[in-house]
Amino acid sequence: MIPVTLYKRDARNNILRWQINQLDDGTISIAHGIFAHKPHVEFINPTMKKANEVQSRINAKRKEGYKAIEDLWDNSPDKIFDDQYTYTYLKTYLPKYNTTSEGFVLPMLAKTLEDNKPFEKCGTMLGQYKINGLRCIVGAEKIVGDLFNNFRLTYTSREGTRWNLEWMDEIITSQLSDDMINMMIEEGVCLDGELYLPGYSVNDINSFVKNNTLLQHYQLQYWCYDLTMEAITAYTRNEELEKAIKGGTTGFVTKAQHLDNKKQFLVIPSYNIDNITTATDRRNLFIDLGFEGLIVRNPEAEYAFGKRNSSMFKYKKKLDGKFIIIDIQEDKRGLPIYTLINDINDETFECTINLPQEEQKKQLNMKQYLIGKMGLVEYRERSGKKEVPFHAKLLKIFI
């Protein structure tokens, strides 16, 4: 095949190059790294049995914001053969922010908080609940020719998928100031938050969003925590958001209060977090309230569209426990998916194992010996009303 090369900017504004090629023996080669630097090269044996793995990997990179030369503008060439000219061309035309192939500007992402260094560098930061919901950017667009409605809201996933949730329009707009609605229509400001339904896992919520025949589809809530505004600090964005919401922010003092929430649009509060000790205390408190952990934002940082940098950090707790394996199934890549039974009730959950792929495939051939055995599982939280481990990874099987 002809190699496919894609580009994007990283958090430091470097140009990244990613290239994929399928060799004559079927092996997939991937080269990636900063443009004009020595690339990292890896060779992969295809694992997907019923799909074009090369195209699948290209599609995944495009969802991350990578673009080909010909994507940059209408008259772009298919390729440029001179590296120096390519670099100059990309510096000129490659978008400042990561976007999907449809042009949707991707939201900012969180790094993992591990120590006190971000506080030493940034000082006091803004802390919020880390919600276990489905990321959703709510924007507004004009409607031409409608005498009764001059705009509508748009609902877009973090990957750029548009959802049909127009029934939420009145719920959200009735709680926003006229100034904020005007900023959304005229300036392209968007609400940054998550579609959420307390007590349900993110997989459940994903199903509710996509299936409007389910009762829970119309019970979905939108929890807002930021605004996508260019060249505005997090502190000012937070002020603008609190000013725009009628009735102010919504906080919780008990887990029951959180899980019983029926309000379908709310803005969550922010708390001052001045060091890792305070962050740990807040994280643990928020977990006790039924949330996934803590998010902290650098108050002086601008919104980092499509980037994962020091503007925002997530802080979750790692837990582990022993659970009995009751089933092992094969996924589309030929790798095992383990079903385990919860240790505090009869609910089940699925996870993968932390092993090289060849070792994982061996376990499929001996699954009859592994079912019924105890497994050590690392997880981040117990999720939803079923309280099963979430973000789970099988570390070890006791044979």
C-alpha positions in Angstrom: 0.0 0.0 0.0 1.0 3.7 -0.3 1.9 5.0 3.2 -0.6 7.4 4.7 0.8 10.4 6.6 -1.1 12.6 9.0 -0.2 15.6 11.1 -1.3 17.7 14.1 0.0 20.1 16.6 0.9 19.0 20.2 0.4 20.9 23.4 3.7 22.8 22.8 2.8 23.7 19.3 5.2 21.2 17.8 4.1 19.5 14.6 3.6 15.8 15.0 3.9 13.4 12.1 2.2 9.9 12.1 2.6 7.5 9.2 1.2 4.0 8.7 2.0 1.4 6.0 1.2 -2.2 5.5 4.1 -4.2 4.3 4.0 -7.1 1.8 4.0 -9.7 4.6 0.9 -8.1 6.2 2.8 -6.5 9.0 1.8 -2.9 9.8 4.5 -0.3 10.3 3.8 2.9 12.3 6.2 5.8 12.5 5.4 8.7 14.8 7.1 11.7 16.4 7.9 15.4 16.1 8.4 16.5 12.5 12.1 16.6 11.4 13.1 14.5 14.5 14.0 10.8 14.4 10.6 9.0 14.5 9.6 6.2 16.8 8.9 3.1 14.7 6.9 0.0 15.6 5.8 -3.1 13.7 2.5 -4.6 14.5 0.9 -7.9 13.5 -2.8 -7.2 12.6 -5.2 -8.3 15.4 -8.6 -7.4 14.0 -10.2 -10.4 12.3 -13.2 -8.8 10.6 -12.1 -5.3 9.8 -9.5 -3.3 7.9 -7.1 -2.6 10.8 -5.0 0.0 8.8 -8.1 2.1 8.0 -9.4 1.6 11.6 -6.2 3.1 12.9 -6.3 6.0 10.4 -9.9 6.8 11.5 -8.9 6.7 15.1 -6.0 9.2 14.5 -8.4 11.5 12.5 -10.7 11.5 15.5 -7.7 12.7 17.6 -7.3 15.7 15.3 -4.7 14.4 12.9 -5.0 15.7 9.3 -3.5 14.9 5.9 -1.9 17.6 3.7 -4.9 17.6 1.4 -7.3 18.2 4.3 -5.9 21.6 5.1 -7.6 23.8 2.5 -9.4 23.4 -0.8 -6.4 23.8 -3.0 -3.9 21.8 -0.9 -1.7 19.4 -2.9 -2.0 15.7 -2.3 1.6 15.6 -1.0 4.7 17.6 -0.8 8.1 15.9 -1.4 10.4 18.5 0.2 10.5 18.3 4.1 11.5 21.9 4.6 8.6 23.1 2.4 6.3 20.6 4.1 7.2 22.0 7.5 6.7 25.6 6.3 3.4 24.7 4.7 2.2 22.9 7.9 3.2 25.8 10.1 1.1 28.1 7.9 -2.0 26.0 7.3 -2.2 23.3 10.1 -5.0 24.4 12.4 -4.0 26.0 15.7 -6.5 23.8 17.5 -7.1 20.1 17.0 -10.3 19.5 14.9 -12.1 16.6 13.5 -12.4 16.0 9.8 -15.7 17.9 9.9 -14.0 20.9 11.5 -15.3 20.5 15.1 -12.8 22.0 17.5 -12.0 19.3 20.1 -12.3 20.1 23.8 -9.5 20.2 26.2 -8.4 17.1 28.1 -7.0 16.5 31.6 -3.5 15.3 32.5 -3.2 13.1 35.6 -2.3 14.8 38.9 0.5 12.9 40.6 2.3 15.3 43.0 2.5 18.8 44.3 4.5 20.2 41.3 1.5 21.8 39.5 0.7 23.7 42.7 4.3 24.8 43.1 4.1 26.2 39.6 0.6 27.5 39.4 -0.4 28.2 43.0 -4.0 27.8 44.1 -6.1 26.0 41.5 -9.9 25.6 41.0 -11.3 22.2 42.0 -14.5 20.5 40.8 -16.3 17.2 41.0 -15.0 14.6 38.5 -18.2 13.3 37.0 -18.5 9.9 35.5 -20.6 11.0 32.5 -20.3 11.5 28.7 -18.4 14.6 27.6 -20.7 16.9 25.6 -20.1 20.3 24.1 -23.2 22.4 23.8 -23.2 25.1 21.2 -25.7 27.3 19.4 -26.3 27.9 15.7 -28.6 30.3 13.8 -31.8 29.1 12.1 -32.6 31.0 8.9 -36.2 31.4 7.8 -37.9 30.3 11.0 -40.3 33.0 12.3 -40.5 31.4 15.8 -37.0 30.2 16.6 -33.9 32.0 15.4 -31.4 29.5 16.9 -31.0 25.9 18.1 -28.6 24.2 20.4 -26.1 21.6 19.2 -24.8 18.6 21.2 -21.4 17.2 20.2 -19.3 14.4 21.7 -15.6 14.9 22.5 -14.8 13.1 19.3 -17.1 15.3 17.2 -20.2 13.2 16.9 -23.4 15.2 16.7 -26.3 13.9 18.9 -30.0 14.7 18.5 -31.0 16.0 21.9 -33.2 19.0 20.9 -35.7 18.2 23.6 -33.0 19.6 26.0 -32.9 23.0 24.3 -35.6 24.6 26.5 -34.3 23.0 29.7 -30.9 24.6 29.1 -31.8 27.9 27.5 -34.4 28.7 30.2 -31.6 28.7 32.8 -29.1 30.8 30.8 -28.9 34.6 30.7 -29.6 36.4 27.5 -26.0 37.6 27.3 -24.7 34.0 27.4 -27.1 32.8 24.8 -26.0 35.7 22.6 -22.3 34.8 23.1 -23.1 31.3 22.1 -24.9 32.4 18.9 -22.7 35.3 17.8 -19.2 34.4 19.2 -19.2 30.6 19.1 -18.9 30.2 22.9 -19.9 26.7 24.0 -20.8 25.0 27.3 -18.4 22.3 28.3 -19.7 19.6 30.5 -21.1 16.0 30.5 -24.4 14.2 29.9 -25.0 12.4 33.1 -27.6 10.4 35.0 -26.6 9.7 38.7 -26.2 6.1 39.6 -25.6 4.9 36.0 -22.3 4.0 34.4 -20.9 5.9 31.4 -21.7 2.9 29.2 -25.3 3.0 30.3 -25.4 6.8 29.7 -23.9 6.3 26.2 -26.8 3.9 25.4 -29.4 6.3 26.8 -28.0 9.2 24.6 -28.2 7.1 21.4 -31.5 5.4 22.0 -34.5 7.8 22.3 -36.9 4.9 22.9 -35.5 4.4 26.4 -37.2 6.2 29.3 -33.7 7.3 30.6 -33.1 9.2 27.3 -35.5 11.9 28.5 -34.1 11.8 32.1 -30.6 12.7 31.0 -29.0 15.7 32.8 -26.4 18.1 31.5 -23.8 19.0 34.2 -21.7 22.0 33.0 -18.3 22.9 34.4 -16.6 25.2 31.9 -16.9 27.4 28.8 -15.0 27.0 25.5 -13.8 30.6 25.1 -10.6 31.6 23.3 -8.0 33.7 25.0 -9.9 33.8 28.4 -8.4 32.4 31.6 -10.2 29.7 33.6 -10.8 32.1 36.4 -12.7 34.5 34.2 -14.5 31.7 32.4 -15.6 30.4 35.7 -16.9 33.8 36.7 -18.8 34.2 33.4 -20.4 30.8 33.8 -21.5 31.4 37.4 -22.9 34.8 36.3 -24.8 33.2 33.3 -26.7 30.5 35.2 -30.0 31.5 36.8 -30.1 30.3 40.4 -26.3 29.8 40.7 -24.2 26.7 41.0 -25.4 23.4 42.4 -23.4 21.5 45.0 -24.0 18.4 47.1 -23.3 17.5 50.8 -24.3 13.9 50.8 -24.1 10.9 48.3 -27.9 10.4 48.6 -28.5 14.0 47.6 -26.2 13.5 44.6 -27.8 10.3 43.5 -31.4 11.6 43.9 -30.7 14.8 41.8 -33.5 15.4 39.3 -32.3 18.8 38.1 -31.6 18.4 34.3 -29.3 21.3 33.9 -26.8 22.5 36.4 -23.5 24.2 36.8 -21.2 22.6 39.4 -19.3 24.8 41.9 -15.5 25.4 42.1 -13.4 25.2 45.2 -9.9 26.6 45.9 -7.2 23.8 46.0 -3.8 25.1 47.1 -1.7 21.9 47.4 -1.7 18.1 46.9 -2.8 17.5 50.5 -5.9 19.6 50.0 -6.4 18.0 46.6 -6.3 14.5 48.3 -8.8 15.6 50.9 -11.2 17.0 48.3 -10.8 13.9 46.1 -11.7 11.6 48.9 -14.6 13.8 49.9 -15.9 13.8 46.3 -15.5 10.0 46.0 -17.6 9.7 49.3 -20.2 11.9 47.6 -20.4 9.3 44.7 -18.2 11.1 42.2 -15.1 9.7 40.3 -12.6 12.0 42.0 -11.3 15.6 41.5 -10.6 17.9 38.6 -8.3 20.9 39.1 -7.8 23.8 36.7 -5.0 26.3 36.5 -7.0 29.6 37.0 -4.5 31.6 34.8 -4.6 29.1 31.8 -6.6 29.7 28.7 -8.9 27.0 27.3 -6.6 24.4 25.7 -8.7 23.3 22.7 -7.9 19.7 21.7 -4.9 19.5 24.0 -3.9 17.6 27.1 -1.5 20.0 29.0 -1.1 21.6 32.4 -4.3 23.6 32.1 -6.3 20.8 33.7 -5.6 17.8 35.9 -7.7 14.8 37.0 -7.1 13.1 40.3 -8.6 9.7 41.0 -8.0 7.0 43.5 -6.6 3.6 42.6 -8.2 0.6 44.3 -7.9 -3.1 44.0 -9.7 -6.3 45.1 -10.1 -10.0 44.4 -13.0 -11.2 42.2 -14.1 -14.5 40.8 -13.9 -15.0 37.0 -17.2 -16.5 35.7 -16.7 -16.2 31.9 -14.1 -15.4 29.2 -15.2 -14.3 25.7 -13.2 -13.3 22.6 -13.4 -9.8 21.3 -13.2 -8.7 17.6 -9.4 -8.5 17.9 -9.1 -12.0 19.1 -8.3 -11.0 22.7 -10.0 -12.1 25.9 -12.7 -10.2 27.8 -13.2 -11.4 31.3 -16.5 -11.3 33.2 -16.2 -11.3 37.0 -18.7 -11.3 39.8 -18.8 -8.4 42.2 -17.6 -9.1 45.8 -20.4 -7.1 47.5 -23.4 -8.3 45.5 -24.3 -10.6 42.6 -23.7 -8.0 39.8 -21.1 -8.7 37.2 -18.5 -6.5 35.3 -16.1 -6.9 32.4 -12.4 -6.1 32.1 -9.3 -6.9 30.1 -6.0 -8.2 31.5 -2.7 -6.4 31.7 -0.6 -8.7 29.6 1.1 -8.6 26.1 -1.3 -9.6 23.3 0.4 -13.0 22.6 0.0 -13.9 26.3 -3.6 -12.8 26.3 -4.4 -15.1 23.3 -2.9 -18.1 25.1 -5.4 -17.5 27.9 -8.2 -17.9 25.5 -7.0 -21.5 24.8 -7.0 -22.3 28.5 -10.2 -20.5 29.5 -11.8 -23.6 30.9 -9.0 -23.7 33.5 -9.3 -20.0 34.4 -13.1 -19.8 34.8 -13.8 -20.1 38.5 -10.4 -18.8 39.5 -9.8 -15.6 41.6 -8.4 -12.5 39.8 -6.7 -9.4 41.3 -8.4 -6.4 39.7 -7.3 -2.7 39.9 -10.0 -0.2 39.5 -10.8 3.5 40.0 -14.2 3.5 41.7 -17.3 1.5 42.3 -19.7 2.9 39.7 -23.5 3.4 39.6 -26.2 1.8 41.6 -24.8 -1.6 41.1 -21.5 -0.5 42.7 -19.3 -2.6 40.4 -15.6 -1.8 39.7 -15.2 0.8 36.9 -12.1 1.5 34.8 -11.1 -2.1 35.8 -8.0 -3.9 34.7 -7.2 -7.6 35.6 -3.6 -7.7 37.0 -3.2 -11.3 38.0 -5.1 -14.6 38.0 -4.5 -17.0 41.0 -4.2 -20.5 39.5 
